[in-house]
Structures are given as structure tokens and as C-alpha cells.
Amino acid sequence: MRVTVCELRSGALAEDWPRLVEHVRAQEPDLVLLPEMGLSPWFARERSFDAAAWDAAVAAHASWPLDELGAAVVLGTSPVVRDGRRLNEAWVDGRAAHHKRFLPDEEDFWEASWYAPGDGTFAAVPAGAARVGFLVCTELWFLEHARAYGRDGAHLLAVPRCTPVESLDKWLAGGRTAAVCAGAYALSSNHGDERFGGRGWVVDPEGEVLAVTSRESPFATVEVDLAFAEASKATYPRYVR
């Protein structure tokens, strides 16, 4: 299975999106992971909720032409309203798969001021030939869910992010740890402007880094072996109960 991770500048999508489309058409991945709520400017930089900004972000995500990525299965997250609650919804080809549970509330990341936490359901879902478990940004640090996804048969951990430039090394370390805990490949895409710094990555079930994006190379496509992820569940430390 071929997977693509990326960094996208949410304030410069008119430039970055066509380049991603070109990369995907050339590389023909089976799956593409987008950044966390990456199809509009990052509204949670503002502390106070703004209904107009929220509505604009919801509309932008709902109308984005994901079909331009061709036959690839596309994963991402969007701001949505479900049963009267504002949520950060992870999806596979537009189908709801998970709602972000753990929300920061601090400078540049006032998420708990903008939307509600999800119900705490963490369940692996189909994504093409793979099973995928979402750990949306902050959720990466709750490693019990990475381990549970492994036991649920996940081949991939999808980690869409909006994370600051000064902590990029820490997030990659977390991705490597989560991959080992789950016995799954960890995939992450991030916002790519100067504040958030980009650096998407793909990590294998043993914690080896297979690809990292950069400002110069904002898209990366690699082959992952789903059989290796399945076999990894029976090896250390995954088999330990």
C-alpha cells in the first residue's frame, strides 16, 4: 500500500493544493493524509469563539474538491456541527470516523474554547485495504489508545496535526513511540506555515522513520507493508498483556 503525508500552508492553499494534486497524480498513492482541519486558516489561534470564522471554516472544508486527488482514499479532519455540538471530526473519504476527544486550551491552540470534546470512542475503521485508527494531534500523547488500536487490528495510526515549530522533534518522538505501542505504521501531516512548521512523517511498526516532509519537499509517498503491521502485533512489546 502506498501512502502520502504532507505539510500544507492553510493560508496559501491556492498555491499548495495544486502541488499536492500534482504529486498524488504522479505517485499514485492508495491513501493521502491531510493536516488537522487543514483546509482553512487555523481559527483556534484566537481565544474567543467567532461564529463567522467557524462558519467559514465549516463551509471551506465541506466544499473542498477532494476528488481532485483521484482514486486515493483521503483522510483528514473538519470542523462540524453534530446534534447541536461543535466538533473536530476525523473522516475517511468524507465519512465520519472519530471525534477529537482531548482538546488543548492555550496560546494559539484555544480548541476547547471553540468546540466540544468527542465522546471518547476510539475504534479502528476501514480505509481502503487497511484498518486505521485516528489519533488527532493531542490524542497522540494518550498512548493507551495507540495500544488499543493495535489490539483492534489497526495497520495505520493517522495523526493529523496542527503543532508548533518549536516542538516538531517531540511530535516525531511521540509518533515513533505510538507506532511501537500499536505495532502499526504511524502517519502524520501538519500545517506548514512558519508558526506550525510542517514536518509530516511516516514511521514503521518498529519505530523506524521512513519519510519526513520539509518546506523544500512538502509531500512524501512511501510503501507500507500491511502484512508487516499484522505480524508486528504478535511481537514485543505488543503481545504483552
NORZIBEL-V163968 format. One record per residue. N is the residue number from 1. PHI is phi in whole degrees, -180 to 180 (999 if undefined). PSI is psi as a letter, one per 30 degrees, with the letter a starting at -180 (none if undefined). D_FIRST is the distance of its C-alpha to the first C-alpha in Angstrom with 1 decimal. Layout:
n->(N | N)
phi->(PHI | PHI)
psi->(PSI | PSI)
d_first->(D_FIRST | D_FIRST)
This chain:
n->(1 | 2 | 3 | 4 | 5 | 6 | 7 | 8 | 9 | 10 | 11 | 12 | 13 | 14 | 15 | 16 | 17 | 18 | 19 | 20 | 21 | 22 | 23 | 24 | 25 | 26 | 27 | 28 | 29 | 30 | 31 | 32 | 33 | 34 | 35 | 36 | 37 | 38 | 39 | 40 | 41 | 42 | 43 | 44 | 45 | 46 | 47 | 48 | 49 | 50 | 51 | 52 | 53 | 54 | 55 | 56 | 57 | 58 | 59 | 60 | 61 | 62 | 63 | 64 | 65 | 66 | 67 | 68 | 69 | 70 | 71 | 72 | 73 | 74 | 75 | 76 | 77 | 78 | 79 | 80 | 81 | 82 | 83 | 84 | 85 | 86 | 87 | 88 | 89 | 90 | 91 | 92 | 93 | 94 | 95 | 96 | 97 | 98 | 99 | 100 | 101 | 102 | 103 | 104 | 105 | 106 | 107 | 108 | 109 | 110 | 111 | 112 | 113 | 114 | 115 | 116 | 117 | 118 | 119 | 120 | 121 | 122 | 123 | 124 | 125 | 126 | 127 | 128 | 129 | 130 | 131 | 132 | 133 | 134 | 135 | 136 | 137 | 138 | 139 | 140 | 141 | 142 | 143 | 144 | 145 | 146 | 147 | 148 | 149 | 150 | 151 | 152 | 153 | 154 | 155 | 156 | 157 | 158 | 159 | 160 | 161 | 162 | 163 | 164 | 165 | 166 | 167 | 168 | 169 | 170 | 171 | 172 | 173 | 174 | 175 | 176 | 177 | 178 | 179 | 180 | 181 | 182 | 183 | 184 | 185 | 186 | 187 | 188 | 189 | 190 | 191 | 192 | 193 | 194 | 195 | 196 | 197 | 198 | 199 | 200 | 201 | 202 | 203 | 204 | 205 | 206 | 207 | 208 | 209 | 210 | 211 | 212 | 213 | 214 | 215 | 216 | 217 | 218 | 219 | 220 | 221 | 222 | 223 | 224 | 225 | 226 | 227 | 228 | 229 | 230 | 231 | 232 | 233 | 234 | 235 | 236 | 237 | 238 | 239 | 240 | 241)
phi->(999 | -103 | -126 | -123 | -117 | -156 | -127 | -125 | -86 | -63 | -88 | -135 | -65 | -62 | -93 | -78 | -61 | -60 | -69 | -65 | -58 | -62 | -62 | -65 | -66 | -77 | -91 | 52 | -72 | -86 | -148 | -127 | -108 | -97 | -66 | -62 | 40 | -91 | -105 | -158 | -57 | -76 | -70 | -73 | -68 | -91 | -72 | -94 | -62 | -127 | -61 | -67 | -65 | -61 | -61 | -65 | -67 | -59 | -65 | -62 | -67 | -68 | -104 | -68 | -80 | -63 | -65 | -66 | -85 | 71 | -83 | -65 | -73 | -112 | -118 | -174 | -137 | -142 | -76 | -142 | -119 | -126 | 52 | 81 | -110 | -79 | -141 | -104 | -102 | -86 | -145 | -122 | 51 | 83 | -92 | -57 | -128 | -173 | -120 | -56 | -96 | -102 | -120 | -73 | -152 | -157 | -48 | 76 | -138 | -87 | -67 | -66 | -85 | -106 | -153 | -89 | -72 | -70 | -81 | 90 | -80 | -125 | -133 | -67 | -131 | -69 | -146 | 65 | -80 | -107 | -107 | -128 | -117 | -89 | -126 | -81 | 51 | -53 | -61 | -56 | -80 | -100 | -68 | -60 | -78 | -61 | -65 | -65 | -61 | -60 | -69 | -87 | 87 | -67 | -87 | -130 | -106 | -97 | -124 | -69 | -134 | -135 | -129 | -77 | -61 | -73 | -116 | -62 | -64 | -64 | -68 | -66 | -61 | -65 | -64 | -65 | -66 | -62 | -60 | -67 | -60 | -88 | 66 | -140 | -74 | -106 | -120 | -142 | -128 | -134 | -60 | -116 | -81 | -64 | -73 | -99 | 84 | 70 | 64 | -77 | -155 | -129 | -126 | -88 | -63 | -98 | 88 | -80 | -83 | -94 | -161 | -140 | -86 | -152 | -59 | -76 | -131 | -79 | -130 | -140 | -124 | -137 | -90 | -119 | -107 | -63 | -65 | -65 | -63 | -64 | -66 | -64 | -63 | -94 | -113 | -65 | -94 | -68 | -75 | -71 | -113)
psi->(k | k | k | k | l | l | k | k | j | f | f | h | f | f | e | e | e | e | e | e | e | e | e | e | e | e | f | h | l | f | k | k | k | l | l | k | h | g | g | l | l | j | f | g | f | k | e | k | k | j | e | e | e | e | e | e | e | e | e | e | e | f | g | k | i | f | f | f | g | b | f | k | k | k | k | a | l | l | k | l | k | k | h | g | k | k | l | j | k | k | l | j | h | f | k | k | f | l | k | k | e | j | k | l | i | l | k | f | i | h | e | f | f | e | l | l | l | l | f | g | k | j | k | k | l | k | i | b | f | l | k | k | k | k | j | j | c | f | f | e | f | i | f | f | e | e | e | e | e | e | f | g | g | k | e | k | k | k | i | k | l | j | k | l | e | f | g | e | e | e | e | e | e | e | e | e | e | e | e | e | e | f | h | l | k | k | k | k | k | l | k | g | a | e | e | f | f | b | i | l | l | k | k | l | f | g | g | k | j | f | k | k | l | l | e | e | i | f | k | k | k | l | k | k | j | e | e | e | e | e | e | f | f | g | l | k | g | e | f | k | none)
d_first->(0.0 | 3.8 | 6.5 | 10.2 | 13.3 | 16.8 | 20.5 | 22.7 | 26.5 | 27.5 | 30.9 | 29.6 | 26.9 | 28.8 | 27.8 | 24.4 | 22.8 | 23.3 | 21.8 | 18.6 | 18.6 | 19.3 | 16.5 | 13.9 | 15.5 | 15.5 | 11.9 | 10.4 | 7.5 | 6.2 | 8.0 | 11.2 | 13.5 | 17.2 | 20.1 | 22.4 | 24.7 | 23.8 | 25.1 | 28.8 | 31.0 | 30.9 | 33.9 | 34.1 | 35.8 | 38.9 | 40.6 | 42.2 | 40.4 | 40.8 | 40.4 | 40.2 | 37.4 | 35.5 | 36.0 | 34.9 | 31.6 | 31.0 | 31.8 | 29.6 | 26.5 | 27.3 | 27.9 | 25.1 | 23.4 | 19.8 | 19.5 | 19.9 | 16.2 | 15.7 | 13.1 | 10.8 | 11.2 | 13.6 | 14.8 | 18.2 | 21.8 | 25.0 | 28.7 | 30.0 | 33.1 | 32.8 | 36.1 | 38.0 | 35.9 | 34.0 | 30.6 | 27.4 | 24.8 | 21.1 | 19.2 | 16.1 | 16.8 | 20.4 | 20.7 | 22.4 | 20.5 | 22.7 | 25.8 | 26.3 | 28.8 | 30.0 | 31.6 | 33.3 | 36.7 | 37.8 | 38.3 | 35.5 | 33.7 | 36.2 | 33.5 | 35.7 | 38.4 | 36.2 | 34.3 | 34.4 | 32.2 | 29.9 | 31.0 | 29.2 | 26.6 | 23.4 | 21.2 | 17.5 | 16.3 | 13.6 | 11.1 | 9.3 | 7.8 | 8.4 | 11.9 | 12.9 | 16.3 | 18.0 | 20.4 | 22.0 | 23.6 | 26.7 | 25.0 | 23.1 | 26.5 | 27.0 | 25.1 | 26.3 | 23.7 | 20.8 | 22.2 | 22.7 | 19.1 | 18.1 | 20.8 | 19.5 | 16.2 | 14.0 | 10.7 | 10.9 | 14.2 | 14.6 | 17.7 | 19.0 | 22.3 | 25.6 | 27.0 | 29.9 | 29.8 | 32.1 | 29.7 | 26.4 | 26.6 | 27.3 | 24.2 | 21.9 | 23.9 | 23.4 | 19.6 | 19.7 | 22.1 | 20.2 | 17.0 | 19.4 | 21.3 | 18.4 | 16.4 | 13.3 | 11.4 | 13.7 | 12.9 | 16.1 | 17.6 | 21.4 | 24.4 | 25.3 | 29.1 | 31.6 | 32.2 | 28.7 | 27.4 | 23.7 | 21.5 | 18.0 | 15.9 | 12.9 | 14.1 | 12.9 | 14.7 | 17.6 | 18.2 | 17.3 | 16.7 | 13.9 | 14.8 | 17.7 | 18.9 | 22.6 | 25.2 | 24.9 | 21.1 | 20.2 | 16.6 | 13.8 | 10.3 | 8.4 | 5.6 | 5.4 | 6.4 | 7.2 | 10.2 | 11.5 | 11.6 | 13.5 | 15.7 | 16.5 | 18.3 | 21.0 | 21.8 | 24.0 | 24.6 | 22.5 | 24.7 | 27.8 | 29.6)
